[in-house]
Amino acid sequence: MATVRSSLKQLLPDLVEVVGPDHVLSDPDLKAPYESDWTGRWHGNANVVIRPGTTSQVSAVMGILSNARVAVVPQGGNTGLVGGGVPRGGEAVISLRRLDHLGPVDKASAQVNAGAGVTLARLQAHARAAGLLFGVDLAARDSATIGGMVATNAGGIHVLRYGMMRAQVG
């Protein structure tokens, strides 16, 4: 683990260059919210938390970490129930919350482009404003993100009527 820790410290300037100094977190107090899930059941340790704001930044960050052979834990809203978004062994966490672009609703096709960091509540309100319904619903709607829901194929309370999350992705 000493090799990974030292290589991550060496990578910090490159990561800061990609996403900016406010979005590379190495201070323990700033990393803490990313190191446990909302249930408090799962806890871990991240060497660094990186918060890219665009897909090109995600690509650049992943290139840097991949070249250095640094393990990565992707994280959305961190509302999962099984600890899948919690770092366990000093990995780098990539938070996708800043990927929160929400495009206009195309009423004719009943479609909208939503970034991985868009919350379910925001997507539902956006669709509702256009006279449409986004059928997937969860209790964690205010913090659950679309990317995490797609990754876990979330179902929710209307799953029998509208299907699982991946059925909503076109």
Backbone as JSON Lines, residues from 0, in Angstrom:
{"i":0,"aa":"M","n":[0.82,-1.2,0.0],"ca":[0.0,0.0,0.0],"c":[0.87,1.26,0.0]}
{"i":1,"aa":"A","n":[2.09,1.19,0.52],"ca":[2.96,2.36,0.57],"c":[3.24,2.9,-0.83]}
{"i":2,"aa":"T","n":[3.35,2.02,-1.81],"ca":[3.62,2.45,-3.19],"c":[2.45,3.25,-3.74]}
{"i":3,"aa":"V","n":[1.22,2.78,-3.48],"ca":[0.03,3.49,-3.97],"c":[-0.07,4.85,-3.3]}
{"i":4,"aa":"R","n":[0.14,4.91,-1.98],"ca":[0.03,6.18,-1.27],"c":[1.05,7.2,-1.79]}
{"i":5,"aa":"S","n":[2.28,6.77,-1.99],"ca":[3.29,7.72,-2.46],"c":[3.0,8.13,-3.9]}
{"i":6,"aa":"S","n":[2.51,7.2,-4.73],"ca":[2.23,7.56,-6.11],"c":[1.03,8.51,-6.18]}
{"i":7,"aa":"L","n":[0.05,8.33,-5.29],"ca":[-1.09,9.24,-5.28],"c":[-0.65,10.66,-4.9]}
{"i":8,"aa":"K","n":[0.23,10.77,-3.94],"ca":[0.73,12.1,-3.57],"c":[1.43,12.76,-4.75]}
{"i":9,"aa":"Q","n":[2.15,11.98,-5.52],"ca":[2.83,12.51,-6.7],"c":[1.83,12.9,-7.79]}
{"i":10,"aa":"L","n":[0.66,12.28,-7.8],"ca":[-0.35,12.55,-8.82],"c":[-1.23,13.76,-8.51]}
{"i":11,"aa":"L","n":[-1.23,14.2,-7.27],"ca":[-2.12,15.3,-6.87],"c":[-2.0,16.53,-7.75]}
{"i":12,"aa":"P","n":[-0.79,17.0,-8.09],"ca":[-0.71,18.18,-8.97],"c":[-1.37,17.94,-10.34]}
{"i":13,"aa":"D","n":[-1.22,16.74,-10.89],"ca":[-1.84,16.42,-12.18],"c":[-3.36,16.41,-12.06]}
{"i":14,"aa":"L","n":[-3.86,15.84,-10.96],"ca":[-5.3,15.79,-10.75],"c":[-5.88,17.19,-10.54]}
{"i":15,"aa":"V","n":[-5.16,18.01,-9.77],"ca":[-5.59,19.41,-9.55],"c":[-5.62,20.17,-10.87]}
{"i":16,"aa":"E","n":[-4.66,19.91,-11.73],"ca":[-4.64,20.58,-13.04],"c":[-5.88,20.25,-13.86]}
{"i":17,"aa":"V","n":[-6.39,19.04,-13.72],"ca":[-7.56,18.61,-14.5],"c":[-8.86,19.16,-13.92]}
{"i":18,"aa":"V","n":[-9.07,19.02,-12.6],"ca":[-10.37,19.37,-12.02],"c":[-10.37,20.62,-11.14]}
{"i":19,"aa":"G","n":[-9.21,21.17,-10.86],"ca":[-9.11,22.36,-10.02],"c":[-8.86,22.0,-8.56]}
{"i":20,"aa":"P","n":[-8.28,22.91,-7.8],"ca":[-7.87,22.63,-6.42],"c":[-9.04,22.36,-5.47]}
{"i":21,"aa":"D","n":[-10.22,22.91,-5.76],"ca":[-11.36,22.69,-4.88],"c":[-11.99,21.31,-5.05]}
{"i":22,"aa":"H","n":[-11.53,20.58,-6.04],"ca":[-12.18,19.31,-6.35],"c":[-11.25,18.09,-6.24]}
{"i":23,"aa":"V","n":[-10.12,18.29,-5.58],"ca":[-9.23,17.18,-5.2],"c":[-9.09,17.27,-3.69]}
{"i":24,"aa":"L","n":[-9.72,16.32,-3.01],"ca":[-9.79,16.37,-1.55],"c":[-8.86,15.33,-0.94]}
{"i":25,"aa":"S","n":[-7.95,15.8,-0.11],"ca":[-7.06,14.87,0.6],"c":[-7.12,15.08,2.11]}
{"i":26,"aa":"D","n":[-7.76,16.16,2.54],"ca":[-7.93,16.43,3.97],"c":[-8.93,15.43,4.56]}
{"i":27,"aa":"P","n":[-8.6,14.79,5.69],"ca":[-9.5,13.79,6.27],"c":[-10.93,14.3,6.53]}
{"i":28,"aa":"D","n":[-11.06,15.52,7.0],"ca":[-12.4,16.06,7.28],"c":[-13.21,16.25,6.0]}
{"i":29,"aa":"L","n":[-12.56,16.62,4.91],"ca":[-13.26,16.82,3.64],"c":[-13.59,15.49,2.96]}
{"i":30,"aa":"K","n":[-12.76,14.47,3.18],"ca":[-12.98,13.15,2.59],"c":[-14.05,12.36,3.34]}
{"i":31,"aa":"A","n":[-14.26,12.65,4.6],"ca":[-15.12,11.84,5.47],"c":[-16.51,11.53,4.89]}
{"i":32,"aa":"P","n":[-17.21,12.49,4.3],"ca":[-18.54,12.16,3.77],"c":[-18.52,11.14,2.63]}
{"i":33,"aa":"Y","n":[-17.39,10.97,2.0],"ca":[-17.25,10.03,0.88],"c":[-16.76,8.65,1.34]}
{"i":34,"aa":"E","n":[-16.47,8.53,2.64],"ca":[-15.86,7.31,3.15],"c":[-16.83,6.42,3.93]}
{"i":35,"aa":"S","n":[-18.1,6.78,3.93],"ca":[-19.13,5.93,4.54],"c":[-20.43,6.13,3.76]}
{"i":36,"aa":"D","n":[-21.3,5.14,3.87],"ca":[-22.59,5.27,3.19],"c":[-23.59,5.94,4.12]}
{"i":37,"aa":"W","n":[-24.75,6.25,3.61],"ca":[-25.73,7.0,4.4],"c":[-26.3,6.19,5.56]}
{"i":38,"aa":"T","n":[-26.2,4.86,5.52],"ca":[-26.71,4.04,6.62],"c":[-25.75,4.06,7.81]}
{"i":39,"aa":"G","n":[-24.49,4.39,7.54],"ca":[-23.47,4.36,8.59],"c":[-22.93,2.96,8.82]}
{"i":40,"aa":"R","n":[-23.41,1.99,8.05],"ca":[-22.98,0.6,8.22],"c":[-21.61,0.35,7.6]}
{"i":41,"aa":"W","n":[-21.34,0.98,6.47],"ca":[-20.11,0.74,5.73],"c":[-19.17,1.94,5.85]}
{"i":42,"aa":"H","n":[-17.94,1.67,6.22],"ca":[-16.92,2.71,6.38],"c":[-15.64,2.26,5.68]}
{"i":43,"aa":"G","n":[-14.87,3.21,5.22],"ca":[-13.6,2.89,4.6],"c":[-12.68,4.08,4.61]}
{"i":44,"aa":"N","n":[-11.64,4.0,3.8],"ca":[-10.65,5.06,3.74],"c":[-10.27,5.31,2.29]}
{"i":45,"aa":"A","n":[-10.41,6.54,1.86],"ca":[-9.96,6.94,0.52],"c":[-8.68,7.73,0.66]}
{"i":46,"aa":"N","n":[-7.74,7.49,-0.2],"ca":[-6.53,8.3,-0.18],"c":[-6.8,9.68,-0.74]}
{"i":47,"aa":"V","n":[-7.73,9.76,-1.69],"ca":[-8.07,11.04,-2.3],"c":[-9.49,10.94,-2.85]}
{"i":48,"aa":"V","n":[-10.2,12.05,-2.86],"ca":[-11.51,12.14,-3.49],"c":[-11.39,13.16,-4.62]}
{"i":49,"aa":"I","n":[-11.79,12.74,-5.81],"ca":[-11.7,13.62,-6.98],"c":[-13.11,13.86,-7.49]}
{"i":50,"aa":"R","n":[-13.44,15.12,-7.75],"ca":[-14.8,15.48,-8.17],"c":[-14.78,16.17,-9.53]}
{"i":51,"aa":"P","n":[-14.7,15.39,-10.61],"ca":[-14.72,15.98,-11.95],"c":[-16.1,16.59,-12.26]}
{"i":52,"aa":"G","n":[-16.1,17.59,-13.13],"ca":[-17.34,18.26,-13.48],"c":[-17.8,18.02,-14.9]}
{"i":53,"aa":"T","n":[-16.99,17.34,-15.71],"ca":[-17.35,17.05,-17.09],"c":[-16.88,15.64,-17.43]}
{"i":54,"aa":"T","n":[-17.44,15.1,-18.5],"ca":[-17.01,13.76,-18.91],"c":[-15.56,13.77,-19.39]}
{"i":55,"aa":"S","n":[-15.11,14.88,-19.97],"ca":[-13.7,14.94,-20.39],"c":[-12.78,14.96,-19.17]}
{"i":56,"aa":"Q","n":[-13.22,15.57,-18.09],"ca":[-12.43,15.53,-16.86],"c":[-12.41,14.12,-16.28]}
{"i":57,"aa":"V","n":[-13.54,13.42,-16.33],"ca":[-13.56,12.03,-15.86],"c":[-12.56,11.21,-16.65]}
{"i":58,"aa":"S","n":[-12.56,11.38,-17.96],"ca":[-11.65,10.64,-18.83],"c":[-10.19,10.94,-18.5]}
{"i":59,"aa":"A","n":[-9.88,12.22,-18.32],"ca":[-8.5,12.61,-18.0],"c":[-8.07,12.06,-16.64]}
{"i":60,"aa":"V","n":[-8.94,12.15,-15.64],"ca":[-8.63,11.64,-14.31],"c":[-8.42,10.13,-14.36]}
{"i":61,"aa":"M","n":[-9.31,9.43,-15.06],"ca":[-9.17,7.98,-15.16],"c":[-7.88,7.6,-15.88]}
{"i":62,"aa":"G","n":[-7.47,8.38,-16.87],"ca":[-6.21,8.12,-17.56],"c":[-5.03,8.25,-16.61]}
{"i":63,"aa":"I","n":[-5.03,9.3,-15.81],"ca":[-3.95,9.53,-14.85],"c":[-3.89,8.38,-13.84]}
{"i":64,"aa":"L","n":[-5.04,8.03,-13.28],"ca":[-5.08,6.98,-12.26],"c":[-4.76,5.61,-12.86]}
{"i":65,"aa":"S","n":[-5.26,5.34,-14.05],"ca":[-4.99,4.07,-14.7],"c":[-3.5,3.9,-15.01]}
{"i":66,"aa":"N","n":[-2.88,4.94,-15.53],"ca":[-1.45,4.87,-15.84],"c":[-0.61,4.62,-14.59]}
{"i":67,"aa":"A","n":[-1.09,5.13,-13.45],"ca":[-0.37,4.94,-12.18],"c":[-0.84,3.66,-11.47]}
{"i":68,"aa":"R","n":[-1.77,2.94,-12.08],"ca":[-2.31,1.69,-11.52],"c":[-2.93,1.91,-10.14]}
{"i":69,"aa":"V","n":[-3.69,2.99,-10.01],"ca":[-4.38,3.32,-8.77],"c":[-5.81,2.8,-8.85]}
{"i":70,"aa":"A","n":[-6.24,2.07,-7.85],"ca":[-7.61,1.55,-7.8],"c":[-8.59,2.7,-7.59]}
{"i":71,"aa":"V","n":[-9.77,2.58,-8.21],"ca":[-10.77,3.64,-8.19],"c":[-12.11,3.09,-7.72]}
{"i":72,"aa":"V","n":[-12.79,3.88,-6.89],"ca":[-14.16,3.58,-6.5],"c":[-15.03,4.73,-7.02]}
{"i":73,"aa":"P","n":[-15.91,4.45,-8.02],"ca":[-16.81,5.5,-8.48],"c":[-17.94,5.68,-7.47]}
{"i":74,"aa":"Q","n":[-18.39,6.9,-7.32],"ca":[-19.43,7.17,-6.34],"c":[-20.42,8.17,-6.9]}
{"i":75,"aa":"G","n":[-21.7,7.86,-6.72],"ca":[-22.77,8.77,-7.13],"c":[-23.27,9.52,-5.92]}
{"i":76,"aa":"G","n":[-24.54,9.32,-5.58],"ca":[-25.13,9.99,-4.43],"c":[-24.8,9.33,-3.11]}
{"i":77,"aa":"N","n":[-24.17,8.16,-3.17],"ca":[-23.76,7.41,-1.98],"c":[-24.96,6.99,-1.14]}
{"i":78,"aa":"T","n":[-26.06,6.64,-1.81],"ca":[-27.26,6.22,-1.1],"c":[-27.5,4.71,-1.17]}
{"i":79,"aa":"G","n":[-26.54,3.97,-1.74],"ca":[-26.69,2.52,-1.85],"c":[-26.77,1.86,-0.49]}
{"i":80,"aa":"L","n":[-27.3,0.65,-0.47],"ca":[-27.5,-0.07,0.79],"c":[-26.48,-1.19,1.02]}
{"i":81,"aa":"V","n":[-25.56,-1.39,0.08],"ca":[-24.64,-2.52,0.2],"c":[-23.17,-2.1,0.27]}
{"i":82,"aa":"G","n":[-22.87,-0.83,0.36],"ca":[-21.49,-0.37,0.52],"c":[-20.67,-0.37,-0.75]}
{"i":83,"aa":"G","n":[-21.29,-0.53,-1.9],"ca":[-20.54,-0.6,-3.15],"c":[-19.81,0.67,-3.53]}
{"i":84,"aa":"G","n":[-20.23,1.82,-3.02],"ca":[-19.57,3.08,-3.33],"c":[-18.62,3.55,-2.26]}
{"i":85,"aa":"V","n":[-18.36,2.69,-1.27],"ca":[-17.48,3.06,-0.16],"c":[-16.09,2.48,-0.39]}
{"i":86,"aa":"P","n":[-15.05,3.31,-0.32],"ca":[-13.69,2.78,-0.46],"c":[-13.35,1.89,0.72]}
{"i":87,"aa":"R","n":[-12.63,0.81,0.45],"ca":[-12.29,-0.12,1.52],"c":[-10.8,-0.15,1.83]}
{"i":88,"aa":"G","n":[-9.94,0.11,0.82],"ca":[-8.52,-0.08,1.05],"c":[-7.65,1.06,0.57]}
{"i":89,"aa":"G","n":[-8.09,2.3,0.73],"ca":[-7.26,3.43,0.33],"c":[-7.33,3.79,-1.14]}
{"i":90,"aa":"E","n":[-8.39,3.38,-1.82],"ca":[-8.54,3.71,-3.23],"c":[-8.78,5.21,-3.43]}
{"i":91,"aa":"A","n":[-8.79,5.62,-4.68],"ca":[-9.21,6.98,-5.03],"c":[-10.71,6.92,-5.3]}
{"i":92,"aa":"V","n":[-11.46,7.84,-4.72],"ca":[-12.89,7.94,-4.98],"c":[-13.1,8.99,-6.06]}
{"i":93,"aa":"I","n":[-13.87,8.63,-7.07],"ca":[-14.28,9.62,-8.08],"c":[-15.76,9.87,-7.87]}
{"i":94,"aa":"S","n":[-16.07,11.04,-7.36],"ca":[-17.46,11.43,-7.14],"c":[-18.02,12.02,-8.43]}
{"i":95,"aa":"L","n":[-19.15,11.49,-8.86],"ca":[-19.76,11.95,-10.12],"c":[-20.87,12.96,-9.88]}
{"i":96,"aa":"R","n":[-21.0,13.46,-8.67],"ca":[-22.08,14.4,-8.33],"c":[-22.06,15.69,-9.15]}
{"i":97,"aa":"R","n":[-20.88,16.13,-9.56],"ca":[-20.82,17.38,-10.32],"c":[-21.24,17.2,-11.78]}
{"i":98,"aa":"L","n":[-21.44,15.98,-12.22],"ca":[-21.92,15.74,-13.59],"c":[-23.43,15.88,-13.58]}
{"i":99,"aa":"D","n":[-23.88,17.1,-13.35],"ca":[-25.29,17.35,-13.08],"c":[-26.02,18.13,-14.18]}
{"i":100,"aa":"H","n":[-25.54,18.01,-15.41],"ca":[-26.2,18.68,-16.53],"c":[-27.54,17.99,-16.81]}
{"i":101,"aa":"L","n":[-28.56,18.79,-17.0],"ca":[-29.88,18.29,-17.33],"c":[-30.37,19.04,-18.56]}
{"i":102,"aa":"G","n":[-30.51,18.32,-19.66],"ca":[-30.9,18.94,-20.92],"c":[-32.4,19.2,-20.98]}
{"i":103,"aa":"P","n":[-32.83,19.87,-22.05],"ca":[-34.26,20.12,-22.21],"c":[-35.02,18.81,-22.48]}
{"i":104,"aa":"V","n":[-36.26,18.78,-22.05],"ca":[-37.1,17.61,-22.3],"c":[-37.6,17.67,-23.73]}
{"i":105,"aa":"D","n":[-37.44,16.58,-24.46],"ca":[-37.99,16.43,-25.8],"c":[-39.34,15.75,-25.63]}
{"i":106,"aa":"K","n":[-40.41,16.54,-25.66],"ca":[-41.74,16.0,-25.41],"c":[-42.16,14.98,-26.47]}
{"i":107,"aa":"A","n":[-41.77,15.2,-27.72],"ca":[-42.18,14.31,-28.8],"c":[-41.65,12.89,-28.6]}
{"i":108,"aa":"S","n":[-40.42,12.78,-28.11],"ca":[-39.84,11.45,-27.88],"c":[-39.88,11.04,-26.41]}
{"i":109,"aa":"A","n":[-40.35,11.96,-25.55],"ca":[-40.4,11.72,-24.1],"c":[-39.02,11.34,-23.58]}
{"i":110,"aa":"Q","n":[-38.01,12.14,-23.98],"ca":[-36.64,11.87,-23.57],"c":[-35.97,13.13,-23.04]}
{"i":111,"aa":"V","n":[-34.96,12.91,-22.21],"ca":[-34.14,13.99,-21.69],"c":[-32.74,13.43,-21.44]}
{"i":112,"aa":"N","n":[-31.72,14.23,-21.68],"ca":[-30.34,13.84,-21.35],"c":[-30.05,14.31,-19.94]}
{"i":113,"aa":"A","n":[-29.61,13.38,-19.09],"ca":[-29.32,13.7,-17.7],"c":[-27.93,13.17,-17.36]}
{"i":114,"aa":"G","n":[-27.11,14.02,-16.75],"ca":[-25.79,13.61,-16.3],"c":[-25.86,12.65,-15.14]}
{"i":115,"aa":"A","n":[-24.78,11.93,-14.92],"ca":[-24.72,10.93,-13.85],"c":[-24.98,11.51,-12.48]}
{"i":116,"aa":"G","n":[-24.68,12.79,-12.27],"ca":[-24.84,13.41,-10.97],"c":[-26.17,14.08,-10.72]}
{"i":117,"aa":"V","n":[-27.08,14.02,-11.68],"ca":[-28.42,14.61,-11.5],"c":[-29.17,13.76,-10.47]}
{"i":118,"aa":"T","n":[-29.8,14.41,-9.5],"ca":[-30.59,13.66,-8.53],"c":[-31.91,13.23,-9.14]}
{"i":119,"aa":"L","n":[-32.45,12.16,-8.61],"ca":[-33.73,11.66,-9.08],"c":[-34.82,12.72,-8.9]}
{"i":120,"aa":"A","n":[-34.84,13.41,-7.77],"ca":[-35.86,14.44,-7.52],"c":[-35.8,15.54,-8.58]}
{"i":121,"aa":"R","n":[-34.59,15.93,-8.95],"ca":[-34.44,16.99,-9.95],"c":[-34.94,16.52,-11.31]}
{"i":122,"aa":"L","n":[-34.63,15.28,-11.68],"ca":[-35.1,14.74,-12.95],"c":[-36.62,14.61,-12.95]}
{"i":123,"aa":"Q","n":[-37.19,14.14,-11.85],"ca":[-38.64,14.02,-11.76],"c":[-39.32,15.39,-11.91]}
{"i":124,"aa":"A","n":[-38.8,16.41,-11.24],"ca":[-39.38,17.75,-11.33],"c":[-39.26,18.3,-12.74]}
{"i":125,"aa":"H","n":[-38.14,18.04,-13.38],"ca":[-37.89,18.51,-14.74],"c":[-38.88,17.87,-15.72]}
{"i":126,"aa":"A","n":[-39.09,16.58,-15.58],"ca":[-40.06,15.86,-16.44],"c":[-41.48,16.35,-16.15]}
{"i":127,"aa":"R","n":[-41.81,16.51,-14.88],"ca":[-43.14,16.97,-14.48],"c":[-43.45,18.35,-15.06]}
{"i":128,"aa":"A","n":[-42.46,19.24,-15.07],"ca":[-42.65,20.58,-15.62],"c":[-42.97,20.54,-17.11]}
{"i":129,"aa":"A","n":[-42.56,19.46,-17.78],"ca":[-42.85,19.3,-19.21],"c":[-44.11,18.45,-19.43]}
{"i":130,"aa":"G","n":[-44.81,18.14,-18.35],"ca":[-46.03,17.36,-18.46],"c":[-45.8,15.87,-18.57]}
{"i":131,"aa":"L","n":[-44.63,15.39,-18.19],"ca":[-44.3,13.98,-18.26],"c":[-44.0,13.43,-16.87]}
{"i":132,"aa":"L","n":[-43.91,12.12,-16.78],"ca":[-43.61,11.44,-15.53],"c":[-42.37,10.59,-15.72]}
{"i":133,"aa":"F","n":[-41.43,10.7,-14.8],"ca":[-40.31,9.76,-14.77],"c":[-40.71,8.69,-13.78]}
{"i":134,"aa":"G","n":[-40.9,7.46,-14.24],"ca":[-41.55,6.42,-13.47],"c":[-40.78,5.81,-12.32]}
{"i":135,"aa":"V","n":[-39.47,5.85,-12.34],"ca":[-38.7,5.27,-11.24],"c":[-38.74,6.22,-10.06]}
{"i":136,"aa":"D","n":[-39.02,5.69,-8.87],"ca":[-39.07,6.53,-7.67],"c":[-38.51,5.76,-6.48]}
{"i":137,"aa":"L","n":[-37.73,6.44,-5.67],"ca":[-37.1,5.87,-4.48],"c":[-37.25,6.84,-3.32]}
{"i":138,"aa":"A","n":[-37.17,6.33,-2.12],"ca":[-37.22,7.2,-0.94],"c":[-36.02,8.15,-0.91]}
{"i":139,"aa":"A","n":[-34.9,7.74,-1.47],"ca":[-33.68,8.57,-1.45],"c":[-33.64,9.52,-2.65]}
{"i":140,"aa":"R","n":[-34.8,9.88,-3.19],"ca":[-34.86,10.67,-4.43],"c":[-34.09,12.0,-4.35]}
{"i":141,"aa":"D","n":[-33.99,12.59,-3.18],"ca":[-33.31,13.89,-3.06],"c":[-31.79,13.78,-3.12]}
{"i":142,"aa":"S","n":[-31.25,12.58,-2.91],"ca":[-29.8,12.41,-2.96],"c":[-29.35,11.32,-3.93]}
{"i":143,"aa":"A","n":[-30.21,10.39,-4.28],"ca":[-29.83,9.34,-5.23],"c":[-29.58,9.98,-6.6]}
{"i":144,"aa":"T","n":[-28.49,9.57,-7.25],"ca":[-28.16,10.16,-8.54],"c":[-28.46,9.18,-9.67]}
{"i":145,"aa":"I","n":[-28.71,9.74,-10.84],"ca":[-29.08,8.94,-12.0],"c":[-27.97,7.93,-12.35]}
{"i":146,"aa":"G","n":[-26.73,8.35,-12.29],"ca":[-25.63,7.44,-12.61],"c":[-25.6,6.23,-11.68]}
{"i":147,"aa":"G","n":[-25.76,6.46,-10.39],"ca":[-25.78,5.36,-9.44],"c":[-26.98,4.46,-9.63]}
{"i":148,"aa":"M","n":[-28.11,5.06,-9.98],"ca":[-29.33,4.28,-10.2],"c":[-29.2,3.4,-11.44]}
{"i":149,"aa":"V","n":[-28.57,3.93,-12.48],"ca":[-28.34,3.12,-13.68],"c":[-27.35,2.0,-13.36]}
{"i":150,"aa":"A","n":[-26.28,2.34,-12.64],"ca":[-25.25,1.35,-12.32],"c":[-25.8,0.2,-11.5]}
{"i":151,"aa":"T","n":[-26.76,0.47,-10.63],"ca":[-27.31,-0.57,-9.76],"c":[-28.64,-1.12,-10.26]}
{"i":152,"aa":"N","n":[-29.13,-0.57,-11.36],"ca":[-30.41,-0.97,-11.94],"c":[-31.53,-0.86,-10.91]}
{"i":153,"aa":"A","n":[-31.62,0.32,-10.29],"ca":[-32.6,0.55,-9.24],"c":[-34.02,0.32,-9.74]}
{"i":154,"aa":"G","n":[-34.88,-0.07,-8.85],"ca":[-36.27,-0.34,-9.21],"c":[-37.22,0.65,-8.58]}
{"i":155,"aa":"G","n":[-37.36,0.61,-7.29],"ca":[-38.22,1.55,-6.61],"c":[-39.67,1.11,-6.52]}
{"i":156,"aa":"I","n":[-40.5,2.05,-6.08],"ca":[-41.87,1.73,-5.72],"c":[-42.81,1.54,-6.92]}
{"i":157,"aa":"H","n":[-42.41,1.97,-8.11],"ca":[-43.25,1.81,-9.3],"c":[-42.65,0.81,-10.28]}
{"i":158,"aa":"V","n":[-41.79,-0.08,-9.8],"ca":[-41.05,-0.97,-10.69],"c":[-41.97,-1.9,-11.49]}
{"i":159,"aa":"L","n":[-43.04,-2.37,-10.9],"ca":[-43.93,-3.28,-11.63],"c":[-44.63,-2.57,-12.79]}
{"i":160,"aa":"R","n":[-44.89,-1.3,-12.63],"ca":[-45.59,-0.56,-13.69],"c":[-44.63,-0.03,-14.76]}
{"i":161,"aa":"Y","n":[-43.46,0.5,-14.35],"ca":[-42.57,1.19,-15.29],"c":[-41.26,0.46,-15.56]}
{"i":162,"aa":"G","n":[-40.94,-0.56,-14.77],"ca":[-39.71,-1.3,-14.99],"c":[-38.53,-0.75,-14.2]}
{"i":163,"aa":"M","n":[-37.4,-1.44,-14.32],"ca":[-36.18,-1.08,-13.62],"c":[-35.53,0.13,-14.31]}
{"i":164,"aa":"M","n":[-34.54,0.68,-13.66],"ca":[-33.88,1.89,-14.15],"c":[-33.29,1.73,-15.56]}
{"i":165,"aa":"R","n":[-32.65,0.62,-15.82],"ca":[-32.02,0.46,-17.13],"c":[-33.05,0.42,-18.26]}
{"i":166,"aa":"A","n":[-34.3,0.1,-17.95],"ca":[-35.36,0.14,-18.96],"c":[-35.69,1.58,-19.35]}
{"i":167,"aa":"Q","n":[-35.26,2.53,-18.53],"ca":[-35.54,3.95,-18.78],"c":[-34.43,4.62,-19.59]}
{"i":168,"aa":"V","n":[-33.33,3.9,-19.8],"ca":[-32.17,4.47,-20.48],"c":[-32.23,4.12,-21.95]}
{"i":169,"aa":"G","n":[-32.12,5.15,-22.77],"ca":[-32.19,4.92,-24.22],"c":[-30.88,5.14,-24.91]}
